[in-house]
Amino acid sequence: MKEPRPKVLATVKLPEAVESRLSSTYDVTLNTDNKFLSKDELSRAMTQYNALVSTISDRLDKDILCTTGRKVHMIANVGVGYSNIDTNTARSESITVSNTPDVLTDATADIALLLILAATRGAYAAEKKLRENQWNEFSLVQGLGSSVQGKVLGIIGMGRIGQATAKRAIFGLGMKVIFFNRSVITNLDFEATQMDTIDEVMASADVVSIHVPGGGSSHLINASHIAKLKPTAYLINTARGDCVDQTALIKALTENQIAGAGLDVYTQEPNVPDELRKLDNVTLLPHIGSATVEVRTAMGMLAVDNLDAFFAGVTLPSKVV
């Protein structure tokens, strides 16, 4: 008798090709209307399925992972980050967790570059002026941004995405690069100077771009770090919202302690504080770092690769826990 196929829940709508592949291999429940699942719904899912295909929007905390009668033993998270999952609990509960690194490096670096240019040139304020019919005449002195050529880009986290962003800034924009990384980086194929502390990068850079994983117990970039930025500096975050003290950043932007910011991620997505929305000196994007058809499909396919490996009892391509 043929064994039943593993039961899999996709917590969000996935690219069509990914859903088709899941349907051909698993007893899958698809989220066709893309409605976020509540905590109660996620808890019930833990007792009804063998595996989840989840995303950063699914808060899989200790309570959910320890649901009585849990059947889930595999969580294939679609995304590089996995701060939405309590990995310590997953480990103690023998729940395997995977992510989808590598495939979104270039797309996220592209968005970092977009935000660098948008922030330094005041793109949001300029577009708002035009859309609100406030652009009445050409001016040589109003709405001026800052050129980036010859300026210093500070990278926090010189991993794959940090390096891809640095290359774009150096060879595309003519910027100089300094960076902080927890470990020593010696094999770069471009010129960049490693600094000993985050404070040194914050104090020296004209633009700081964040490229580190989130999920820590405290903000990697805190109020003290933000206070080190020059009044003419800009902060870019395409990593994770919880990497940066969002309250401190809003205060710095509101009080013009820094020149501006460009953000693709937020502390409590999809909720963005009104105080941030109302500011003209920040460009806001709705977490679109990996939002291309090609990349989102590749991410989904890698998640399924991890599922396939788990149920086949072989090494996962990108196991986290």
N, C-alpha and C positions, 0 to 999 in steps of 0.2 A: 504494500500500500504506500502511495506517495505521501511523503511527509508534508504537513501544512507549511505554507510559506510564512516567514516571520511577519508579524504585524508591525507596521511602521506608520507613525504619524508625522506629517509635514506640518509644522506649526504655522507656517506662512505660505503664501502662494510662491511657487518656484517657476523659473523659466520653463516653457513648454517642453523642451527637449529633456530636461531633467525630470519633470513629472512623468513623461512617457517612459523613460528608463526605469524609474521607480515602480511604475505600474506593471511593467513587464516582468519584474523580478520579485516584488513583494506584495503582500496583502496591505496595500497602502491606503491611508485616508488623507486626501489632499484638502488643503485650505483654499477652496476655490474663490471665496469672497475676500480673502486676505484680512480677515478680522482677527485682531490680537486676542489671544486666549487669556482668560482671567486666571488668577491663582488657583481657584477652585477647579477650573477646567484642566489646568496643567496637572493638578494633583490627581484628578480622575484618570487623566491620560497615563499617568505613571502606573496605574493598575490594569490598564486595558491593552497596552502595546508592549512590544519587545524592544523597540528603539524609537528615538525621536530624531527628526531632522529639524534643528532649532536655529535661531538667530539671536543677535544681541538684544532684541526686544523681549526675549523670554527670560524672566528672572527665575532661574532654577536654583533656589536657595536651599538651605538645610532642611527646612520643613517639607518642601516639595520632594527633594531627593530621598527623604526618609519616610515617605508616605507608606502607611501600613498596607501590605499586600502588593508592594511594588513588583512589577514585572519587567520594567525597563532596565536593561543592562548596557545599553549603548546610546550615547548622545553624539550625533554628528552635527557639530555646530558650523553653520555656514558663515565664515568670517575668519579673519586672522585672529582677532581678539576673542577671548572667552571669559571676560570678567563678569558676564551675566550668569556664570555657572560657579557654584561653590565647589571648586576642584578638590579641596581638602576633604569635604564630605563625600564627594564622588569617589575619591580614592579609598576612603575607609569603608564605603558601601560597595566596593568592587564594581563601580559603574565606569565603563570605558568612555572617554571623551576624546573627540578629535576636532581639528580645526581645518582651515583651508588657506595655508600660507602660500607665498610665492606668486600665485596667479594674479594677484591684484596690485603688485608692486608698481608697475608703470602707470596704471590708471590713477592710483592714489597720489603718486608723485606729480602727475599732471595737475590734479586738483590743488595740491600744495602750491605749485607754480602759479596757477590761476589766482589763488587767494593772495599770494605775495604781490602780484601785479595789481589786483583789485584793491587791496588795502593801501598800498603805497601811492596809488594814483587816485584814491578817493572815488572809486567807480560807483559805489552805491549812492553816495550823496549826489554825484553828477547825474546819474540816471533818474533819481528821484526828482531832481530839479526839472529835468526835461519832461518826465511823465506828468508832473503837476503843472506844466505850462508856465514854469517860472524862469525859463531860459529866454531872456528878452534881447540879449545882445552879446556879441563876442567881447571877452575881456582878457587883457594880458596879465591881470593881477588877481583875479578872483578864482577860487576853486583849484588852486595849485596843489599838485601832489609832490611826491619826492621821486627822483630818479634812483634806480638801483645800481646802475653801472659803477663799479669801483667800491660799492658799499659792502659791508660785512654781513653775511648770513650766518647765524648761529644755529647749528643743528643739535637738538637734544635727542640722542638715540641714533647712532650711526649704523643701523641695521640695513636691510635691503632697501626699504623705502627711504630711509634717511640718505643713503648713498645715491639712490636714483634722483632724489630731489637736489642733492648737492651738485651732481653732474649737470642737471638742467640749469641750475643757477650759475655755475661757473662758465659752461660752454655756451649757454643760450643767452644769459643776461649779463655776463661779465662781472659777476660778483666774486668776492673772496669768501672763503668758508673757514669757520672755526667750529669745533664741536665738543660735546661732552658725551662720553660713553662709559658705562660702568667698567668695562674691560678695555684693555689697550688694543687699539686698532693699528695694524702695521702694514696691511696689504692693499691699501687704497691705490687705485690707478688714476688718481687726480690729486691735486695739491690741496691739502687741508691741514689745519693745525689742531691737535687735540689739547683741550684744556683740562685742568685737574678737577674743577668744580663747576656746577651749574651756575653759581654766582658769577664766575669769571665770564662765562658765555653771555649771561644776561647783561652784564655791565659793559661788555665790549661790542656787542652786535648791534647792527642797525635794524635787522629783522631776525626774529627767533622763530624757528619752525620746530614743532614738537612731533617726534616720531618714536614714541615708546608705548609699550602695552599698558593698559589700565588695570584696575581691579585691586590696587593696594589699599591698605587701611588708612592711608593719608595721601593728600595730593602731592605728586612729585614736584609740581610747580606751585609753590605756595605764595602767600602774600608777601613774604620777605623776598622771595625771588623776583616777583613782579615789581617790587619797589626798587630793585637794582636796575631796571630798564631805563634807558635814556628817555627824556621827554619826547624825543623825535623818533623813538623806536616803535616797531610793530610786532605783535605776537600772532603767530599762525598755528592753528591746531587742527590737524587732520587725523589724529591718533585716536584717543578716547576722551570723552568729556570729563571723566573723573581724574584725568591726569593733571588738570589745572583747577585751582581754586576759583571757581566761576564767580563767586561773590566778590572776591578781591579784584578779579579782572574787570567786572562791571564797575566797581568803584573807581579803578584806575582810568577807565574809559570815560566815565561820567565826569570825573574831575579833571580830565585832560592831563593826567599824570603821564600818559603815553600817547603817541600820535594816533594809534588805531590798532585794529585786529582783523583777522580773517578766520572764521570758524566754520567747520563742517561737522563738529560733534559737540555734544552738550551733556551736562551732568545727569539730567533726568529726561532722556529722549522718550517721546517726541515733544516733551514740554520745554519750551524756551521762555524764560522770564520776559515779561513785558518791558522791564527796564533795559534789557538787551535789545529787544525788537525796535525800541524807540530811538536808539542811538544812530546817528549819521556816520560815526567814525568806525563802524564795524561792518564787514561784509559777512552775511549769514547764508549758509547753504544747508539743506536738509539731509546731511549724511550721505552724500553722493560720491564719496571717494572711489568706490568700486562700481559706480552705476553706469556701466556700458553693457550692451547685450552680450558681447563676447566674454567679458570678465565675469558677469553674474552667472552665465551659463557654465563657465569653467569652474567657478566656485561650487556650484551645485553638483557638477559631475565629480569633483574631488570628494565632496561629502558622500556621494553614493559609492565612490571607490572605497572609502573608509568603512562604510556599511558592509559592502561586499566582503572586504577583508576580515572584518569582525566575525561575520556569520560563517565564513570559510575557515576560520581559525588560523589565519596567517597574519603576518606583520602588517599593521596599518600604515598607509603612506604618510600620515601626519597625525600620529597619536599624541595627545596631551597628557592624558591620565590612563 
